[in-house]
Structure formats: C-alpha cells, structure tokens
Amino acid sequence: MPKIAYLGPEGTFCEAALRSLAPEAERMPSANVSAALAAARAGEADGAVVPLENSVEGAITVTLDELAWGGALLISAELLLPVEFSLLARPGTEIPHIKRVYTHPAAITQCRGYLARELPDAVVIAAPSTAGAAQEVSIPGSPYDAAIGPAIAGEHYGLVELAARIGDRDDTVTRFVLVNRPGGPLPAPTGADRTSLVAFLRDDHPGALLEMLSEFAVRGVNLTRIESRPTGDGIGRYFFHFDAEGHVAEARVGEALSGLHRLCADVRFLGSYPRADRVSPQLRTGTAEPDFAEAADWLARVRSGEG
C-alpha cells in the first residue's frame, strides 16, 4: 500500500483530495506543504498531495516555489475539488452564542459575506489551517466558539455542523496535484492532458517573455496558466510557471519545450498528466500529430537531396 503525504492535520481539504486521488493509499499528514513535499523527496512517502491553485485566491505560492526550487518532483495526477465551507462547533453551541471564530485566512476571505450577515459581532481569528482550527475548537475549554472548515474536519473532531455551504461563492474549487519522485514512466497520453513546467530567463531583455510565449503559439499549444514568481535576486527578476494543453509525448508540445530549452537558462519539467476536467485541446490546422510527422518526412527528403 503506497504512503502519500498531504497537508495536514486530518480533516483538511487536502485529505479529501487525497481520498479521491489515491483512495487505497496510507495517509500521512504533514505540518505544511513543504513538509509534505520533503517527505516525498526523502522517500518517507511514495508521493504527496498538495494544493496548487484556488479559483478565488489564485496560486498557492509556497507550492509553486517548492516545485521550482526544491528537489525534482513530477506531477502525475490532478483533482479539482469543490471548496465548501461549514460552520462547526462543539455540540450544544448555538449560533447566537458564537463570539470567537477560528479559521484559515482563505476561509475568512471566502466567507466574508456570511460572517458579516450572520455573525456581525463575532471576532474572527486566523488559524494555520481549517482542520487545525476545528481541532482547536474541539478541545474542551477552547477560547474559540466555532471554526470554519470542511465538513470532513467536523467528522474528524466531533463537531456539529451548524451551517453548511457558507462560502460567498458556490462554484469555488481548489486544484490539487499528486506528485512523485522522478524515475518511473510518465502517465500515458489521453488526448486531454496538461503539461507543467518552470522556465528561468537567461537574461532580462525587451521581449524575453514574448519569445517564450511564441514557442508555444507558433506550434498551436494553448497555455492554461502563467504565473510569475520572483527569483530572489532583486526587484524585477522573475521566473515563470506554465501549464500547457497537451502531453510532452506529442510533437507540438515536445518541440515547444525544446524551443524553450534553447532560449532559457533552465527549464524544469514538472510533468504531463491527465486533465481533471477532461477538456481536449482545439487544434488549429497544421498542429496535429500527422502534420508534424508529414513535415518531418518532407524535411528528411529535402536533406537527402530528393527535393
């Protein structure tokens, strides 16, 4: 049975994602994203599940930086998990009596409307995680009256769900990824895949980003995400995370990555894996696999002198 590390403690959205991505795996809660990925790198776990981006909050920057700078890991699967927050409290608690609420800052942001409407006089305190908040509230004598978190946290810590789906938006999702150490075969192409990578500029000059984007554009490779992150070498110095439609085994994606490798100081491949939404790319004329194969055959004939 594989052991998979995840952002703990028990009862996080990350655990819920792990239950879907690897239902048979032994679950290993970790204190934070860095610890979960470190466990996978060190071989203490066979992989890790971590959040990558949220549809409201945006990118999870600690995950982006860990994948860019830490030891190599490859994404092998992804999951889009609906984020549904609940108001959780010890049995016997009533909403009018709630004066102190404990939860993660992201939950505070995403439940702002509910808090203002239903708990206008309550003090809301930031916690390291929604599950950690639920765990704290479950302790007899806790200074907090309620927590905001996933229903799974209430189940873990014996709390009652006083209100469900209290987020200001009912379509919020978080994208989680399963990562593993390199060395095994990549997931096979499915026709609805995503390729992730990090690119470091060789030098900062006018049009440097455009040059990188052109490597994808001229081959008909659509980008589904671009994130810039500071290199730490000074103000204005950045590297870039890309998510692209397609699989590295496909000619158009492979050629785009080769082009980036020629342009950049470094390119870190983060994996090609099935898209959770199962959306297939819309290929324009001249960018399908047979087009690249025919072009390669033509070039071979030209080079051989056949014309």
C-alpha positions as CSV (number, residue, x, y, z in Angstrom):
1,M,0.0,0.0,0.0
2,P,1.6,3.3,-1.0
3,K,2.0,6.0,1.6
4,I,1.1,9.5,0.5
5,A,1.9,12.7,2.4
6,Y,-0.5,15.6,2.5
7,L,-1.1,19.0,4.0
8,G,-2.5,18.1,7.4
9,P,-3.7,17.8,10.0
10,E,-6.5,15.3,9.5
11,G,-9.7,16.9,8.2
12,T,-8.2,19.3,5.6
13,F,-9.5,19.7,2.1
14,C,-6.2,18.2,1.1
15,E,-7.1,15.0,2.8
16,A,-10.4,15.0,0.9
17,A,-8.4,15.4,-2.3
18,L,-6.1,12.5,-1.4
19,R,-9.0,10.3,-0.7
20,S,-10.2,10.8,-4.3
21,L,-6.7,10.7,-6.0
22,A,-5.4,7.7,-4.1
23,P,-8.2,6.1,-2.1
24,E,-6.2,3.0,-1.2
25,A,-3.1,4.9,0.0
26,E,-2.0,5.2,3.6
27,R,-2.4,8.8,4.5
28,M,0.5,10.7,6.1
29,P,-0.5,14.2,7.5
30,S,2.3,16.8,7.3
31,A,2.6,20.1,9.1
32,N,2.7,22.2,5.9
33,V,3.2,21.9,2.1
34,S,7.0,22.0,2.4
35,A,7.0,19.1,4.8
36,A,4.7,17.0,2.6
37,L,6.9,17.5,-0.4
38,A,10.0,16.9,1.7
39,A,8.6,13.5,2.8
40,A,8.1,12.6,-0.9
41,R,11.6,13.7,-1.9
42,A,13.2,11.8,1.0
43,G,11.3,8.6,0.3
44,E,9.5,8.7,3.6
45,A,6.3,8.8,1.5
46,D,5.7,7.4,-2.0
47,G,4.2,10.8,-3.1
48,A,2.4,13.9,-1.8
49,V,-0.8,15.6,-2.5
50,V,-0.7,19.4,-2.2
51,P,-2.8,22.4,-3.3
52,L,-1.6,24.2,-6.4
53,E,-4.3,26.9,-7.1
54,N,-7.7,28.1,-6.0
55,S,-10.3,29.6,-8.3
56,V,-10.8,32.6,-5.9
57,E,-7.5,33.0,-4.1
58,G,-5.2,32.2,-7.1
59,A,-1.9,30.3,-6.9
60,I,-0.6,28.6,-3.8
61,T,2.8,30.3,-3.9
62,V,4.5,28.0,-1.5
63,T,3.7,25.1,-3.8
64,L,4.9,26.9,-6.8
65,D,8.2,27.8,-5.2
66,E,8.8,24.3,-3.8
67,L,8.3,22.7,-7.2
68,A,10.6,25.3,-8.8
69,W,13.5,25.3,-6.3
70,G,13.3,22.0,-4.3
71,G,14.4,18.6,-5.4
72,A,12.8,17.3,-8.5
73,L,9.2,16.0,-8.3
74,L,6.8,15.2,-11.1
75,I,3.0,15.8,-11.1
76,S,1.2,12.5,-12.0
77,A,-2.4,13.5,-11.4
78,E,-4.6,16.4,-10.6
79,L,-8.1,16.9,-9.0
80,L,-10.5,19.9,-9.0
81,L,-12.1,19.8,-5.5
82,P,-15.2,21.9,-4.8
83,V,-14.5,24.0,-1.7
84,E,-17.5,24.1,0.6
85,F,-17.1,25.7,4.0
86,S,-19.2,24.8,7.1
87,L,-19.6,26.5,10.4
88,L,-18.5,23.9,13.0
89,A,-18.9,24.0,16.8
90,R,-19.0,21.7,19.9
91,P,-22.3,20.0,20.5
92,G,-24.8,22.3,22.3
93,T,-23.4,25.5,20.7
94,E,-26.0,27.8,19.2
95,I,-25.1,30.4,16.5
96,P,-26.3,33.5,18.6
97,H,-23.8,32.5,21.3
98,I,-20.8,32.4,19.0
99,K,-18.4,35.3,19.8
100,R,-15.0,33.9,18.6
101,V,-14.5,32.1,15.3
102,Y,-11.2,30.4,14.3
103,T,-10.3,29.6,10.7
104,H,-7.7,29.9,8.0
105,P,-7.3,33.3,6.3
106,A,-8.5,32.0,3.0
107,A,-11.8,30.9,4.6
108,I,-12.2,34.3,6.2
109,T,-11.9,35.9,2.7
110,Q,-14.2,33.4,1.1
111,C,-16.9,33.5,3.8
112,R,-16.8,37.3,4.4
113,G,-20.4,37.8,3.4
114,Y,-21.7,35.1,5.7
115,L,-19.7,36.4,8.6
116,A,-21.0,39.9,8.1
117,R,-24.6,38.8,7.8
118,E,-24.9,36.0,10.4
119,L,-22.1,36.8,12.9
120,P,-21.5,40.5,12.7
121,D,-20.4,40.8,16.3
122,A,-18.1,37.8,16.3
123,V,-14.3,38.2,16.4
124,V,-12.6,36.1,13.6
125,I,-9.1,34.9,14.3
126,A,-6.7,33.4,11.7
127,A,-5.6,29.8,12.1
128,P,-2.8,27.9,10.3
129,S,-5.4,25.6,8.7
130,T,-9.1,25.0,8.7
131,A,-8.6,21.5,10.1
132,G,-6.3,22.8,12.7
133,A,-9.0,25.3,13.7
134,A,-11.6,22.6,14.0
135,Q,-9.2,20.5,16.1
136,E,-8.6,23.5,18.5
137,V,-12.3,24.2,18.8
138,S,-13.0,20.6,19.7
139,I,-10.8,20.9,22.8
140,P,-12.9,21.4,26.0
141,G,-12.3,24.9,27.3
142,S,-11.1,26.2,24.0
143,P,-11.2,30.0,23.7
144,Y,-12.9,29.7,20.4
145,D,-16.6,29.0,20.0
146,A,-16.7,27.8,16.3
147,A,-14.5,27.0,13.4
148,I,-15.0,27.4,9.6
149,G,-13.8,24.5,7.6
150,P,-14.7,21.4,5.5
151,A,-17.4,19.1,6.8
152,I,-14.7,16.3,7.0
153,A,-13.0,18.3,9.7
154,G,-16.1,18.2,11.8
155,E,-16.4,14.5,11.4
156,H,-12.8,14.0,12.5
157,Y,-13.0,16.2,15.6
158,G,-16.6,15.5,16.8
159,L,-18.0,18.9,15.9
160,V,-21.6,19.7,14.9
161,E,-22.2,21.4,11.5
162,L,-24.3,24.5,12.4
163,A,-24.4,25.8,8.9
164,A,-23.3,24.3,5.5
165,R,-22.1,25.9,2.3
166,I,-21.4,29.3,3.9
167,G,-18.9,30.4,1.2
168,D,-19.8,33.6,-0.7
169,R,-19.4,31.7,-3.9
170,D,-20.8,28.2,-4.6
171,D,-18.5,27.4,-7.5
172,T,-15.1,27.7,-5.8
173,V,-12.7,24.9,-6.5
174,T,-9.1,24.2,-5.5
175,R,-6.8,22.3,-7.8
176,F,-4.7,19.6,-6.0
177,V,-1.9,17.7,-7.5
178,L,-0.3,14.3,-6.7
179,V,3.5,14.4,-7.1
180,N,6.0,11.6,-7.1
181,R,9.8,11.3,-7.4
182,P,11.1,11.0,-11.0
183,G,12.2,7.7,-12.3
184,G,9.1,5.9,-13.4
185,P,7.2,6.2,-16.6
186,L,5.1,9.2,-17.3
187,P,1.3,8.9,-17.4
188,A,0.4,7.9,-21.0
189,P,-1.2,10.5,-23.3
190,T,-5.0,10.5,-23.1
191,G,-5.9,13.3,-25.6
192,A,-6.9,15.5,-22.7
193,D,-3.7,16.2,-20.9
194,R,-1.8,19.0,-19.2
195,T,2.0,19.7,-19.1
196,S,3.5,21.8,-16.3
197,L,6.9,23.4,-16.3
198,V,9.1,26.2,-14.9
199,A,11.2,28.5,-17.1
200,F,14.1,30.7,-16.0
201,L,15.1,33.6,-18.2
202,R,18.7,33.6,-19.5
203,D,18.8,37.4,-19.2
204,D,16.3,40.2,-18.8
205,H,15.7,42.0,-22.2
206,P,12.8,43.5,-24.1
207,G,10.6,40.8,-25.5
208,A,12.0,38.0,-23.3
209,L,8.6,36.8,-22.2
210,L,7.2,37.2,-25.7
211,E,9.9,35.0,-27.0
212,M,8.9,32.2,-24.6
213,L,5.2,32.6,-25.3
214,S,6.0,32.4,-29.1
215,E,7.5,28.9,-28.7
216,F,4.0,27.8,-27.6
217,A,2.0,30.0,-30.0
218,V,3.7,29.0,-33.3
219,R,3.1,25.3,-32.5
220,G,-0.6,25.8,-31.5
221,V,0.0,25.0,-27.9
222,N,-2.6,26.7,-25.6
223,L,-1.5,27.8,-22.2
224,T,-4.0,27.4,-19.3
225,R,-1.9,29.1,-16.7
226,I,1.0,31.6,-16.4
227,E,2.5,32.6,-13.1
228,S,5.5,34.9,-12.5
229,R,7.5,34.4,-9.3
230,P,10.5,36.4,-8.0
231,T,13.8,34.7,-8.3
232,G,15.1,36.4,-5.1
233,D,18.0,38.0,-7.0
234,G,16.5,41.5,-6.8
235,I,13.4,43.6,-7.7
236,G,12.1,42.8,-11.2
237,R,13.8,39.4,-11.5
238,Y,11.3,36.7,-12.2
239,F,10.9,33.1,-13.4
240,F,7.7,31.7,-14.9
241,H,5.3,28.7,-14.2
242,F,3.4,27.4,-17.3
243,D,0.6,25.0,-17.7
244,A,0.1,24.0,-21.3
245,E,-2.5,21.8,-23.0
246,G,-1.2,18.6,-24.3
247,H,1.4,15.9,-23.4
248,V,5.2,16.1,-23.8
249,A,5.0,12.9,-25.9
250,E,3.1,15.0,-28.6
251,A,5.3,16.6,-31.2
252,R,3.9,20.1,-30.8
253,V,4.4,20.1,-27.0
254,G,7.8,18.5,-27.2
255,E,9.0,21.0,-29.8
256,A,7.7,23.9,-27.7
257,L,9.7,22.6,-24.7
258,S,12.8,22.1,-26.9
259,G,12.4,25.7,-28.1
260,L,12.2,27.0,-24.5
261,H,15.2,25.0,-23.5
262,R,17.2,26.8,-26.2
263,L,16.1,30.2,-25.1
264,C,16.2,29.9,-21.3
265,A,18.8,29.5,-18.6
266,D,16.9,26.5,-17.3
267,V,13.6,24.7,-17.9
268,R,12.3,22.4,-15.2
269,F,9.7,19.8,-16.5
270,L,7.0,19.2,-13.8
271,G,5.1,16.5,-15.6
272,S,2.5,15.6,-18.2
273,Y,-0.7,14.1,-16.8
274,P,-4.5,13.8,-17.5
275,R,-6.5,16.9,-17.0
276,A,-9.1,16.7,-14.3
277,D,-11.7,18.4,-16.4
278,R,-11.1,16.1,-19.3
279,V,-11.0,19.0,-21.8
280,S,-9.3,18.2,-25.1
281,P,-7.3,20.9,-26.9
282,Q,-8.8,22.5,-30.0
283,L,-6.0,22.1,-32.6
284,R,-5.7,24.5,-35.4
285,T,-4.7,23.5,-38.9
286,G,-1.1,22.3,-39.2
287,T,-0.6,21.5,-35.5
288,A,-1.9,17.9,-35.2
289,E,0.4,14.9,-34.9
290,P,0.1,13.9,-38.6
291,D,1.1,17.5,-39.6
292,F,4.3,17.3,-37.6
293,A,5.1,13.8,-39.0
294,E,4.5,14.9,-42.6
295,A,6.7,18.0,-42.1
296,A,9.5,15.8,-40.7
297,D,9.3,13.4,-43.6
298,W,9.4,16.3,-46.1
299,L,12.5,17.8,-44.4
300,A,14.2,14.4,-44.4
301,R,13.6,14.1,-48.2
302,V,15.0,17.6,-48.7
303,R,18.1,16.9,-46.7
304,S,18.6,13.6,-48.6
305,G,18.5,15.5,-51.9
306,E,15.2,14.0,-53.1
307,G,13.6,17.5,-53.3
